Structure formats: structure tokens, C-alpha cells
Amino acid sequence: MITIDGSQGEGGGQILRTSLALAAITGTPVRIEKIRARRPKPGLQRQHLVAVQAAARVCNGHLEGAELHSREVVLTPQKPVAGSYVFDIGSAGSTTLVLQTVLPILLCADGPSTVSVRGGTHNSMAPPVEFLRESFLPVLHRIGVSATLELERHGFYPAGGGAINATIQPWQARVPLELRERGKAVGRHAEVLIANLPAHVASREAQALKHGLHWSHQEVDEREVPADGPGNAIIARLRHANVTAVCTAFGELRKSAEKVADEAVKQVRRYTATDAPVCEHLSDQLLLPLALGAGGVFRTGRPSEHTLTNAAIIARFLGEVVTITADGEAALVTVRGR
């Protein structure tokens, strides 16, 4: 059994998700201690509990300590099992993070799977559906992964009520990744999403976004979406031949529209400050699939604490397979495959 200290590095839920996936895939029992110890609300919140339960279900594993607010869980896995799965978080907890927990496990199953997750689809501390669908999955397709993702209904904090559906095929031919350049710019576009809020919120955000980025009216849209409660998000896409960057910002109670737009502007500027193709969020999420596949190399900006922590967790199961070296204003990440 491998014991993982959940308080190391960035100390968040990524440690939990990566540990569960690798335990299930390698057949290694794992004990995760001090779960989310460095967060304001430590232990398993609802979305983390569902992720733990989901990981156990898709590998026929035995769980100990899987309760709300628990700071320690033990998973004794069997092997990945293909099937049709439905997971309901029961809150606005992130559906995409639950999906990212089971995705690598089901890629190693012996048949196709479908996964439906109910909860939040656009959360301030998690990747939205657009990030997975337009940035993450296209890179995975390049390394041989066949998976699709659909947004059934938007779900915002605190009401939740959203739903996503994914189809996952067994991972057959594994191809190494080579992603050093963005390639030619092929377009940019931003959407301001609102649900059950006054129209002027979207208008103010769109105006501030266009002013801050010097984008045209045609490059910024406003869209009202159905949802169970109020919600607001900005989704900005920077499309290049080799990669799409998805930058996001989320509205919150007592946060002005201009503040939300400013957060999105800063994210876009951070990405465009270097010529590295892989943004900081995509960087840490590519490590696990590359380590499970044929490996590869990519350029990113300065590695985040999430990336460094994820590399350390992967090393506990697979050895030191991730190497990060400076490359001018960027960093070169090399991953050795299985």
C-alpha cells in the first residue's frame, strides 16, 4: 500500500484525484491522509466524496473512510470496469473534476463507457466544460484518446443542477505528444454567459472585456443560458493551429461585472505574455495521461504549484517520469510513458 500525504505541495483535491486514478489503474492500494489539509474547509467536500466513490465504482474497489469531511480514505482497487455510470454530486460541486477522476481509469478498461455527472458545470475553482471540451480533450485526441463530452445543462454555484455526459473508448494506440509551438493563430472569441441575472451584467462585462483586450464587437458575445439558479461566467478562447487556450472568470455575489471581466483579461494576458502553447491549467492536467500513455514533451509557462505537486504524486506510483527544465521564458516538460 502507498501512503500519500494530502497536505503536500498545493495540498488540494488534485492530489486525491491523481492518487485514486493511479491506484485504480496500477492495482495498488492507497491510503490518502490529511486530505485537503491546506484548504479553508479541509477534508472531503461533496464533490470530492463523489469523486472517491466514483473511482471505487469504476474499478470495483473497496473504500474506507469515504464520508463527508473525512481527512483520510483507503482505496483497495481491483481493475477498471467499463460500463454506464451516473454520478450525482447533489450540490454545485464540480462535475468536470469528478469526470477527470474516472476518465483515465475508464481509458484503461476493456470496453467503451458512458459517464453522466450531475452538479456544477461552471465553478470558480474548477475547469469548466468548455476547457475540457476545447482545450484538454483535443490534446488527448492527439495522443490516441477517443472521448467526447457534451454539456446537457449549465449548473452554477450555489444552485447546481447542471449535467454533463461523456463517452470514453478504451485507449488503443498510444501516441507520444510533441507540443512545443502554438502554431498559427486561427481565431479568438469570448462568451459572456448569464443565467437568471439582469441583462446589463452581461453588457457591462462584454464592454469591459472588449476595452481591456482591444477585441472587436464580433469577438465578444453575450448569451443567456437556462439554469436552476443565478450564474455568470466569461469563457475566452484563443485558438491556434496546435492548441486552444480557454481562459475563464466567474461572477460571484458582490463581485462587480467589471471585476469579473478584469480577471478574464488578466488570464488572457498571462497566456499571451509568452509563446508557450500549454497554459498553466492544461499543464498539470496533461501529466497523468502522458505518463499513462506513450509520454511526450510540451512547453508551458512557469510551472504552477499544481503541476509540481501532480508530478510528485505520479512519481510515487510510476517513478520519476516527469522532468521540468527552464526554456527561456517558458519551461519544457518531458514525460516518460509507461
Long-range contacts (C-beta under 8 A, 24 or more apart in sequence): 1-28, 1-29, 1-30, 1-31, 1-74, 2-28, 2-29, 2-30, 2-31, 2-316, 2-317, 3-30, 3-31, 3-32, 3-33, 4-30, 4-31, 4-32, 4-33, 4-313, 4-316, 5-33, 5-34, 6-32, 6-33, 6-34, 6-35, 6-36, 6-37, 6-71, 7-34, 7-37, 7-38, 8-309, 8-312, 9-305, 9-306, 9-308, 9-309, 9-312, 10-38, 10-304, 10-305, 10-306, 10-308, 10-309, 11-36, 11-37, 11-38, 11-39, 11-309, 12-36, 12-38, 12-39, 12-306, 13-47, 13-48, 13-51, 13-97, 14-284, 14-306, 14-309, 14-310, 14-313, 15-309, 15-313, 16-48, 16-51, 16-52, 16-73, 17-51, 17-97, 17-100, 17-101, 18-288, 18-310, 18-313, 18-314, 19-313, 19-316, 19-317, 20-51, 20-52, 20-55, 20-75, 20-101, 21-55, 21-101, 21-102, 21-104, 21-105, 21-288, 22-288, 22-313, 22-314, 22-316, 22-317, 22-318, 23-55, 23-61, 23-75, 23-77, 23-317, 24-55, 24-58, 24-59, 24-61, 24-75, 24-77, 24-79, 24-80, 24-105, 25-80, 25-104, 25-105, 25-108, 25-292, 26-317, 26-318, 27-77, 27-78, 27-79, 28-77, 28-317, 29-74, 29-75, 29-76, 29-77, 30-74, 30-75, 31-72, 31-73, 31-74, 32-72, 32-73, 32-74, 32-75, 33-71, 33-72, 34-71, 34-72, 35-70, 35-71, 35-72, 35-73, 36-71, 37-71, 42-69, 42-71, 43-68, 43-69, 43-70, 43-71, 44-68, 44-69, 44-70, 44-71, 44-73, 45-69, 45-93, 46-89, 46-90, 46-91, 46-93, 47-89, 47-91, 47-93, 47-94, 47-97, 47-98, 47-119, 47-120, 48-93, 50-87, 50-88, 50-89, 50-90, 50-93, 50-98, 50-119, 51-97, 51-98, 51-101, 51-102, 53-87, 54-85, 54-87, 54-98, 54-101, 54-102, 55-101, 55-102, 55-105, 57-85, 58-83, 58-85, 58-102, 58-105, 58-106, 58-109, 58-113, 59-105, 80-105, 80-106, 80-108, 80-109, 80-110, 81-109, 82-106, 82-109, 82-110, 82-111, 82-112, 82-113, 82-170, 83-113, 84-113, 84-114, 85-113, 85-114, 85-115, 85-116, 86-115, 86-116, 86-117, 86-118, 87-115, 87-116, 87-117, 87-118, 88-117, 88-118, 88-119, 89-117, 89-118, 89-119, 89-120, 89-160, 90-118, 90-119, 90-160, 91-119, 91-120, 91-158, 91-160, 92-119, 92-120, 92-123, 92-155, 92-156, 92-157, 92-158, 92-159, 92-160, 92-161, 92-162, 93-119, 93-120, 93-123, 93-160, 94-119, 94-120, 94-123, 94-125, 94-126, 94-127, 95-119, 95-120, 95-121, 95-129, 95-155, 95-162, 95-163, 95-164, 96-121, 96-126, 96-127, 96-128, 96-129, 96-131, 96-132, 96-164, 97-126, 97-127, 99-132, 99-149, 99-164, 99-166, 100-127, 100-132, 100-285, 103-147, 103-166, 103-168, 104-288, 104-289, 104-292, 106-168, 107-145, 107-147, 107-168, 107-170, 107-171, 107-289, 107-292, 108-170, 108-171, 108-292, 109-170, 110-170, 111-170, 112-167, 112-168, 112-169, 112-170, 113-167, 113-168, 114-165, 114-166, 114-167, 114-168, 115-165, 115-166, 115-167, 115-168, 116-152, 116-163, 116-164, 116-165, 116-166, 117-163, 117-164, 117-166, 118-155, 118-160, 118-161, 118-162, 118-163, 119-155, 119-160, 119-162, 120-155, 120-156, 120-157, 120-160, 120-162, 121-151, 121-153, 121-154, 121-155, 121-156, 121-162, 121-163, 121-164, 122-154, 122-155, 122-156, 122-162, 122-193, 122-231, 122-233, 122-250, 123-156, 123-157, 123-250, 124-157, 124-250, 124-252, 127-248, 127-281, 127-285, 128-233, 128-235, 128-246, 128-248, 129-164, 130-235, 130-237, 130-246, 130-248, 131-246, 131-248, 131-281, 131-282, 134-237, 134-244, 134-246, 135-243, 135-244, 135-245, 135-246, 135-279, 135-282, 136-282, 136-285, 136-286, 138-243, 138-244, 139-177, 139-179, 139-243, 139-282, 139-286, 140-289, 142-175, 142-177, 142-179, 143-174, 143-175, 143-176, 143-177, 143-289, 143-290, 143-293, 143-294, 143-296, 144-171, 144-172, 144-173, 144-174, 144-175, 144-293, 144-294, 145-171, 145-289, 145-293, 146-171, 146-172, 153-226, 153-227, 154-193, 154-195, 154-225, 154-226, 154-227, 154-231, 155-227, 155-228, 155-231, 156-195, 156-227, 156-229, 156-230, 156-231, 156-232, 156-233, 157-231, 157-250, 157-252, 158-229, 159-227, 159-228, 159-229, 159-230, 159-231, 160-228, 160-229, 161-227, 161-228, 161-229, 162-227, 162-228, 171-292, 171-293, 174-293, 174-294, 174-337, 175-293, 175-294, 176-293, 176-294, 176-295, 176-296, 176-337, 177-286, 177-290, 177-293, 177-294, 177-295, 177-296, 177-297, 177-298, 178-296, 178-297, 178-298, 179-242, 179-243, 179-277, 179-278, 179-296, 179-297, 179-298, 179-299, 180-277, 180-297, 180-298, 180-299, 180-332, 181-242, 181-275, 181-277, 181-299, 182-240, 182-241, 182-242, 182-243, 182-275, 182-276, 182-277, 183-240, 183-241, 183-242, 183-243, 183-277, 184-240, 184-241, 185-238, 185-239, 185-240, 186-239, 186-240, 186-241, 187-237, 187-239, 188-215, 188-219, 188-236, 188-237, 188-238, 188-239, 189-219, 189-220, 189-221, 189-236, 189-237, 189-239, 190-215, 190-219, 190-220, 190-221, 190-234, 190-235, 190-236, 190-237, 190-264, 191-220, 191-221, 191-222, 191-223, 191-234, 191-235, 191-236, 192-220, 192-221, 192-222, 192-223, 192-232, 192-233, 192-234, 193-223, 193-224, 193-225, 193-231, 193-232, 193-233, 193-234, 193-235, 194-222, 194-223, 194-224, 194-225, 194-231, 194-232, 194-251, 195-224, 195-225, 195-226, 195-227, 195-229, 195-230, 195-231, 195-232, 196-227, 196-229, 196-230, 196-231, 197-230, 197-231, 197-232, 197-251, 199-224, 200-257, 201-232, 201-251, 201-257, 202-232, 202-257, 204-257, 204-258, 204-261, 205-232, 205-234, 205-251, 205-257, 205-258, 205-260, 205-261, 206-261, 208-257, 208-258, 208-261, 208-262, 208-265, 209-234, 209-236, 209-261, 209-264, 209-265, 212-261, 212-262, 212-265, 213-265, 213-268, 232-260, 234-260, 234-261, 234-263, 234-264, 236-264, 236-267, 236-268, 238-268, 238-271, 238-272, 240-277, 242-277, 243-277, 243-278, 243-282, 245-271, 245-279, 245-282, 246-279, 247-271, 247-279, 270-301, 271-301, 273-301, 273-329, 274-301, 274-329, 274-330, 275-329, 275-330, 276-300, 276-301, 276-329, 276-330, 276-331, 278-333, 280-304, 280-306, 280-307, 281-306, 283-307, 283-333, 284-309, 284-310, 286-333, 286-335, 287-311, 287-314, 287-322, 287-333, 287-335, 288-314, 290-335, 290-337, 291-318, 291-321, 291-322, 291-335, 291-336, 291-337, 291-338, 292-337, 292-338, 293-337, 293-338, 294-337, 295-321, 295-334, 295-335, 295-336, 295-337, 296-334, 296-335, 296-337, 297-332, 297-333, 297-334, 297-335, 298-332, 298-333, 299-327, 299-330, 299-331, 299-332, 299-333, 300-330, 300-331, 300-333, 301-329, 301-330, 301-331, 302-330, 302-331, 303-331, 303-333, 307-333
